[in-house]
Amino acid sequence: MDNSGLKDEKLACTEALRQHLQTAKRLRRQANAAPATARQRLFLREWQAGRLAHTYADLLASERFGQAAQFFLSDLYGPKDFSSRDEEVERILPLLISLLPFSALQTLSLAIEVDALSELLDAAMVVELERAGSIEHIDEAAYAAAYRCVGRRPERERQIMLIRNTGKALEKLSRKTLLNTLLKLMRGPTHLAGLGDLQAFLENGFAAFRHMGDASEFLDCIESRERRLFTNLFSGAAQPFA
C-alpha cells in the first residue's frame, strides 16, 4: 500500500475511534446518571465477570494462554470501567495519531468499539433485569430470560466478531519489536502526564500476545464458546451455560 492509501486508512480509523469514544462516553454518562442505575450496572457486570471467569477457567490456568485470557477478561471484555482509558485517548488523540502506527490505532479503535457496544448491551440488560425484579439477585435463568427479551442479535454477533478482530489486531501488534521499545520509552512520560491507563492497556496487551505467540487457537476457543452461549441463550436451552 502506498503512503496515500495508508494515510487514508489512518484517517478513517481515527474518525471511527473518535466516534466510538463519543458513544462510550454518552452511554456511561447515562448509566451513571443516578446512583441506583450505577449500582444496577455494577451488579450486572460483577455477575458477568464471574461467568467469564468460569467459562475460561482453563485458559486462565494455562501457562501459554493465561496472560492473554486475563487481559481479555480484565482489560477488554470484563467488568472494568474504561472511562479513564477512553478519556486519556480522547485527550491526546492528535498526539497518538502522529506517534502510533496504524496497527496500534486500529487496536485502540476496536477495543473502544467493544467498550461502547458492551455499554449499550449492558444498559439494555439492566433495564430488563430491573423490570423482572432480578437485578440484585441475578442467576443463570434470570440472565437468560433478560438476554432473550433484549434481543439485539446483530449487536451480539458483532460483539463476538469484534472480540476476535481485536485479538487479531493485538497479535499483529505484538510482532512489532520497535513498538515494544516505544512503549518502554513512553512509560515515564505517560504516567507523569496522567496517561497510566492507556499505557497499561497497550503494554498489557502487547506483553500478553507476545508471550502467547500464535493466537489462532486462543481466539478460536473464545469465539466458539461465545457463539455456543449466544445460540443456547437465544434458543432457550435448558442449561445454556453448561
Secondary structure as UniProt FT lines:
FT   HELIX           3..31
FT   HELIX           35..55
FT   HELIX           57..60
FT   TURN            63..65
FT   HELIX           66..71
FT   HELIX           72..76
FT   HELIX           83..91
FT   HELIX           93..99
FT   HELIX           102..131
FT   TURN            132..133
FT   TURN            135..136
FT   HELIX           140..150
FT   HELIX           153..174
FT   HELIX           177..192
FT   TURN            193..194
FT   HELIX           196..212
FT   HELIX           216..235
FT   TURN            240..241
//
